[in-house]
Amino acid sequence: MEARLRELSFLNAGVKIILIDEAKDKKIELYSEGGLMEFIKWLNRNKNVLHKPVYFKKEFDHSTVEMAIQYNDGYNEGIFGFVNTINTVEGGTHVSGFKTALTRALNDYADKNKLLKNLAIQGDDVREGLMAIINLKIPDPQFEGQTKTKLGNSEIKGFMDSITTTALQEFLEQNPPIAKRIIQKVIAAAEAREAARKARELVRRKTAMSIGGLPGKLSDCSSNKLDETELFIVEGETAGGSSRQARDKEFQAILPLKGKILNVEKAAPTKVFSSDEIVNLITAIGTGTGEQFIIDKLRYGKIIIMCDADVDGNHISCLILTLLFRYMPRLIEAGRVFVAVPPLYRIKKGNESYYVYSDDELKRKLERLGGKPDVQRFKGLGEMNPEQLWETTMDPKKRTFKKIEIEDAVEADRVFSMLMGDEVGPRREFIEEHAKLAELDI
């Protein structure tokens, strides 16, 4: 609630919003005099920015659009579109028009000033490290998409393209030092993209002998029906072996990963696509990444992260989710990503066995059972035999999954940057504030 109200305060400059939490006896006042200029600074507050924010506001056909743009030295893009204060998490014609104009304006400026070094600039290059906010107000918005948060008005794309191109061209011409800094960032991204492409090709050649070009470690399923197939991403060969024996080969595929994958929040694309584990994962999913992402090429209906129920397992899950959020966010938006919830304990009393998933649940169960039952603490998936793993974590009739959703793209971007990025201070503050909510795994 607080995050959404903060967005509204930024989108409606000069309006004070007061949030009162009676349960915690807490009062928060949200007010922004600078609007989008303050919004973009807030989004980039944990990042090293390259220049002052670019801001412009235009009116057309009883409509208004205002934008704020600022680059940081990171590798991820964040483009947040709002239509009549509605967060259009699925994008739409206003975002498409903006992207087209951004690529054209920067390409034209770089070409005119002979800065390109014979490089071909693509959309991914100009958006690396970009933070942008589009605040559009129109009289008759038409929304579409799964959650009705994608703008469908066809005429808006042309308007956005024209307005953004003109505004950016004027800004770049009037601010040569900033323009040069941005172009240098774009050129570095283009060079890294080309290096990453070569790295991907090298990995593809390494795995060319695998059946169908799929990773050699992948234990595929028999069915190719999207709605019923599942890909389990598991940590380590031991858990991979147990899950292979436990699975239903008809519809469940297993891909074991070797330890902790690269933290893509801190890594350049070149390094990301040079990682065998990450390339194997991307190849198994089948959709590609970034601009090349095609949801229709998805090979499995459910992508399930299945890691140990301990601190290391949670960290590995976070690393995988960071990869999916940064490189394949539409996979999450489509409702295809899940996290398996394995049990922490098995309680055995007489001939009966019970599985529990938290310390609180264990305490309640022991109080109800009485006596001195045998309690086994599962340190990892590899400690379960295949029958236990199937019964507790993989059987569709009994298992528990967490479905991963993006309720607020702005807040999700902030949290991923804070928890997985380079800045230590904000992460320390977050840990200190939320430490009392954490469960210790000893």
URSUL-V388899 format. One record per residue. N is the residue number from 1. SS is DSSP state (A for helix, B for strand, O for the rest). PHI is phi in radians with two decimals (NA if undefined). PSI is psi in whole degrees, -180 to 180 (none if undefined). Layout:
BEGIN
<<N,SS,PHI,PSI> <N,SS,PHI,PSI>>
END
This chain:
BEGIN
<<1,O,NA,-47> <2,A,-1.06,-42> <3,A,-1.08,-43> <4,A,-1.16,-42> <5,A,-1.17,-32> <6,A,-1.13,-42> <7,A,-0.98,-46> <8,A,-1.11,-35> <9,A,-1.18,-37> <10,A,-1.21,-39> <11,A,-1.32,-18> <12,O,-2.20,76> <13,O,-0.96,137> <14,O,1.55,-4> <15,O,-1.74,126> <16,O,-1.62,130> <17,B,-2.06,128> <18,B,-1.96,124> <19,B,-1.92,122> <20,B,-2.01,120> <21,B,-1.81,97> <22,O,-1.17,-33> <23,O,-1.10,-37> <24,O,-1.80,4> <25,O,0.89,52> <26,B,-2.19,137> <27,B,-2.22,128> <28,B,-2.16,128> <29,B,-1.84,126> <30,B,-2.01,120> <31,O,-2.62,137> <32,O,-2.37,119> <33,O,-1.45,-34> <34,O,-1.56,-6> <35,O,1.05,-126> <36,A,-1.13,-29> <37,A,-1.09,-40> <38,A,-1.30,-34> <39,A,-1.07,-48> <40,A,-1.17,-36> <41,A,-1.16,-37> <42,A,-1.15,-41> <43,A,-1.15,-34> <44,O,-1.69,11> <45,O,-1.15,-24> <46,O,-1.72,14> <47,O,-2.16,161> <48,O,-1.57,110> <49,B,-1.51,155> <50,O,-1.70,-16> <51,O,-2.90,173> <52,O,-1.22,155> <53,O,-1.09,144> <54,B,-1.68,128> <55,B,-2.36,139> <56,B,-2.69,156> <57,B,-2.40,132> <58,B,-2.37,153> <59,B,-2.05,143> <60,B,-2.75,134> <61,O,0.75,57> <62,O,1.08,20> <63,B,-2.18,162> <64,B,-2.38,138> <65,B,-2.29,134> <66,B,-2.26,146> <67,B,-2.40,150> <68,B,-2.31,134> <69,B,-2.34,136> <70,B,-2.72,133> <71,B,-1.64,147> <72,B,-2.12,176> <73,O,-1.53,14> <74,O,-1.48,-171> <75,O,-1.97,-7> <76,O,-1.78,150> <77,O,-1.81,148> <78,B,-2.42,102> <79,B,-1.99,117> <80,B,-2.04,118> <81,B,-1.86,139> <82,B,-2.26,137> <83,B,-2.20,115> <84,O,0.91,43> <85,O,1.24,1> <86,B,-1.45,128> <87,B,-1.33,107> <88,O,-1.50,78> <89,O,-1.12,-22> <90,O,-1.64,7> <91,O,1.38,-137> <92,B,2.36,-167> <93,A,-1.17,-30> <94,A,-1.20,-39> <95,A,-1.27,-39> <96,A,-1.07,-45> <97,A,-1.09,-40> <98,A,-1.10,-46> <99,A,-1.08,-44> <100,A,-1.05,-46> <101,A,-1.16,-40> <102,A,-1.06,-47> <103,A,-1.08,-45> <104,A,-1.14,-47> <105,A,-1.08,-45> <106,A,-1.23,-38> <107,A,-1.07,-47> <108,A,-1.11,-43> <109,A,-1.14,-45> <110,A,-1.11,-41> <111,A,-1.18,-43> <112,A,-1.06,-37> <113,O,-1.72,13> <114,O,0.92,51> <115,O,-1.89,-2> <116,O,-1.44,-19> <117,O,1.00,39> <118,O,1.11,23> <119,O,-1.64,147> <120,O,-1.73,117> <121,O,-1.51,132> <122,O,-2.01,171> <123,A,-1.01,-43> <124,A,-1.05,-34> <125,A,-1.16,-44> <126,A,-1.32,-14> <127,A,-1.79,-2> <128,O,-1.21,124> <129,O,1.36,9> <130,B,-1.51,136> <131,B,-2.09,124> <132,B,-2.46,144> <133,B,-2.21,130> <134,B,-2.04,120> <135,B,-2.05,101> <136,B,-1.89,136> <137,B,-2.20,115> <138,O,-2.32,154> <139,O,-1.28,-30> <140,O,-2.40,72> <141,O,-1.25,142> <142,O,-2.06,113> <143,B,-1.78,147> <144,B,-2.51,-168> <145,O,1.61,174> <146,O,-1.05,-39> <147,O,-1.91,13> <148,O,0.99,39> <149,O,-2.18,29> <150,B,-2.14,121> <151,B,-1.27,131> <152,O,-1.96,-2> <153,O,-1.05,111> <154,A,-1.13,-34> <155,A,-1.21,-20> <156,A,-1.20,-33> <157,A,-1.04,-46> <158,A,-1.13,-43> <159,A,-1.06,-47> <160,A,-1.09,-42> <161,A,-1.05,-50> <162,A,-1.13,-48> <163,A,-1.14,-45> <164,A,-1.16,-42> <165,A,-1.02,-49> <166,A,-1.09,-47> <167,A,-1.11,-42> <168,A,-1.20,-41> <169,A,-1.05,-43> <170,A,-1.10,-44> <171,A,-1.12,-45> <172,A,-1.09,-41> <173,A,-1.16,-34> <174,A,-1.48,-15> <175,O,-2.29,68> <176,A,-0.98,-40> <177,A,-1.09,-43> <178,A,-1.18,-42> <179,A,-1.02,-44> <180,A,-1.12,-40> <181,A,-1.10,-43> <182,A,-1.13,-45> <183,A,-1.10,-39> <184,A,-1.07,-40> <185,A,-1.11,-43> <186,A,-1.13,-42> <187,A,-1.10,-42> <188,A,-1.07,-39> <189,A,-1.16,-40> <190,A,-1.13,-42> <191,A,-1.14,-40> <192,A,-1.17,-37> <193,A,-1.11,-42> <194,A,-1.14,-40> <195,A,-1.14,-39> <196,A,-1.15,-38> <197,A,-1.07,-44> <198,A,-1.13,-37> <199,A,-1.14,-41> <200,A,-1.12,-42> <201,A,-1.10,-38> <202,A,-1.11,-43> <203,A,-1.15,-39> <204,A,-1.07,-40> <205,A,-1.15,-35> <206,A,-1.12,-35> <207,O,-1.77,12> <208,O,-1.09,-25> <209,O,-1.40,-11> <210,O,-1.20,151> <211,A,-1.08,125> <212,A,1.15,14> <213,A,1.32,8> <214,O,-1.49,158> <215,O,-1.02,141> <216,O,-1.11,-28> <217,O,-1.37,-14> <218,O,-1.27,125> <219,B,-1.72,100> <220,O,-1.36,167> <221,O,-1.76,169> <222,O,-1.37,-41> <223,O,-1.32,148> <224,O,-2.08,20> <225,O,-1.47,115> <226,A,-0.98,-43> <227,A,-1.18,-16> <228,A,-2.03,-7> <229,O,-1.58,154> <230,B,-2.43,138> <231,B,-1.95,117> <232,B,-1.66,120> <233,B,-1.69,114> <234,B,-2.11,157> <235,B,-1.68,124> <236,A,1.49,155> <237,A,-1.23,-33> <238,A,-1.11,-51> <239,A,-1.12,-35> <240,A,-1.09,-41> <241,A,-1.14,-44> <242,A,-1.11,-44> <243,A,-1.22,-31> <244,A,-1.11,-41> <245,A,-1.27,-31> <246,A,-1.41,-29> <247,O,-1.19,165> <248,O,-1.65,109> <249,O,-1.11,-18> <250,O,-1.13,-43> <251,O,-2.30,1> <252,B,-2.03,123> <253,B,-1.86,152> <254,B,-2.19,129> <255,B,-2.21,106> <256,B,-1.43,140> <257,B,-1.91,148> <258,O,-1.56,98> <259,O,1.16,-151> <260,O,-1.50,128> <261,O,-1.32,169> <262,O,-1.06,140> <263,O,-1.39,101> <264,O,-1.24,-14> <265,O,-1.13,-29> <266,O,-1.85,-5> <267,O,-1.90,144> <268,O,-1.24,151> <269,A,-0.92,-34> <270,A,-0.98,-46> <271,A,-1.25,-37> <272,A,-1.04,-49> <273,O,-1.45,1> <274,O,-1.65,-6> <275,O,-1.46,118> <276,A,-1.02,-42> <277,A,-1.12,-42> <278,A,-1.22,-43> <279,A,-1.10,-40> <280,A,-1.04,-43> <281,A,-1.14,-47> <282,A,-1.09,-42> <283,A,-1.13,-41> <284,A,-1.13,-40> <285,A,-1.17,-42> <286,O,1.67,-10> <287,O,-1.49,-16> <288,O,1.37,-174> <289,O,-2.37,165> <290,A,0.95,-133> <291,A,-1.14,-23> <292,A,-1.56,4> <293,O,-1.17,126> <294,O,-2.27,108> <295,A,-1.09,-28> <296,A,-1.21,-13> <297,A,-1.62,5> <298,O,-1.04,130> <299,O,-1.62,-17> <300,O,-2.39,142> <301,O,-1.22,-32> <302,B,-2.21,132> <303,B,-1.85,114> <304,B,-2.05,120> <305,B,-1.53,120> <306,B,-2.20,99> <307,O,-2.13,169> <308,O,-1.06,151> <309,O,-1.52,54> <310,O,-2.42,-176> <311,A,-1.07,-46> <312,A,-1.09,-41> <313,A,-1.09,-41> <314,A,-1.13,-37> <315,A,-1.14,-43> <316,A,-1.09,-41> <317,A,-1.03,-43> <318,A,-1.10,-40> <319,A,-1.12,-42> <320,A,-1.17,-42> <321,A,-1.13,-35> <322,A,-1.10,-42> <323,A,-1.05,-47> <324,A,-1.16,-40> <325,A,-1.17,-39> <326,A,-1.45,-33> <327,A,-1.94,-21> <328,O,-2.46,54> <329,A,-1.06,-30> <330,A,-1.17,-20> <331,A,-1.14,-41> <332,A,-1.25,-44> <333,A,-1.04,-32> <334,O,-1.40,-1> <335,O,1.31,31> <336,O,-1.75,-4> <337,B,-1.92,132> <338,B,-2.38,157> <339,B,-2.08,124> <340,B,-1.26,150> <341,O,-2.07,92> <342,O,-1.34,157> <343,O,-1.29,155> <344,O,-1.60,-32> <345,B,-2.39,153> <346,B,-2.08,130> <347,B,-1.88,129> <348,B,-2.15,124> <349,B,-2.35,112> <350,O,1.17,-128> <351,O,-1.65,2> <352,B,-1.77,141> <353,B,-2.15,142> <354,B,-2.31,141> <355,B,-1.95,133> <356,B,-2.21,155> <357,O,-2.04,4> <358,O,-2.75,165> <359,A,-1.15,-38> <360,A,-1.12,-43> <361,A,-1.13,-37> <362,A,-1.07,-47> <363,A,-1.06,-45> <364,A,-1.14,-41> <365,A,-1.16,-41> <366,A,-1.14,-37> <367,A,-1.12,-38> <368,A,-1.26,-38> <369,A,-1.32,-35> <370,O,1.17,178> <371,O,1.21,-156> <372,O,-2.23,75> <373,O,-1.22,162> <374,B,-1.47,128> <375,B,-2.02,124> <376,B,-1.94,126> <377,B,-1.65,121> <378,O,-1.45,114> <379,O,-1.43,-20> <380,O,-2.91,166> <381,A,-1.08,-32> <382,A,-1.15,-17> <383,A,-1.40,-18> <384,O,-1.47,143> <385,O,-1.35,163> <386,A,-0.97,-37> <387,A,-1.11,-43> <388,A,-1.15,-41> <389,A,-1.11,-42> <390,A,-1.12,-48> <391,A,-1.13,-37> <392,A,-1.65,-31> <393,A,-2.25,-21> <394,A,-2.04,-18> <395,O,-1.27,116> <396,O,-0.98,-23> <397,O,-1.42,-19> <398,O,-2.20,-21> <399,O,-1.22,166> <400,O,-2.15,128> <401,B,-2.11,153> <402,B,-1.85,123> <403,B,-1.48,129> <404,O,-1.55,126> <405,O,-2.29,156> <406,O,-1.92,95> <407,O,-1.33,-36> <408,O,-2.45,105> <409,A,-1.11,-37> <410,A,-1.09,-49> <411,A,-1.19,-37> <412,A,-1.09,-43> <413,A,-1.07,-43> <414,A,-1.09,-45> <415,A,-1.18,-43> <416,A,-1.07,-43> <417,A,-1.11,-41> <418,A,-1.21,-47> <419,A,-1.40,-31> <420,A,-1.95,-3> <421,O,-1.55,-166> <422,O,-1.51,-26> <423,O,-1.28,120> <424,A,-1.45,-38> <425,A,-0.95,-56> <426,A,-1.05,-35> <427,A,-1.16,-40> <428,A,-1.10,-44> <429,A,-1.07,-41> <430,A,-1.09,-45> <431,A,-1.12,-43> <432,A,-1.10,-38> <433,A,-1.25,-35> <434,A,-1.87,5> <435,A,-1.02,-36> <436,A,-1.19,-15> <437,A,-1.60,-10> <438,O,-1.41,151> <439,O,-1.82,127> <440,O,-1.38,137> <441,O,-1.92,103> <442,O,-1.95,none>>
END
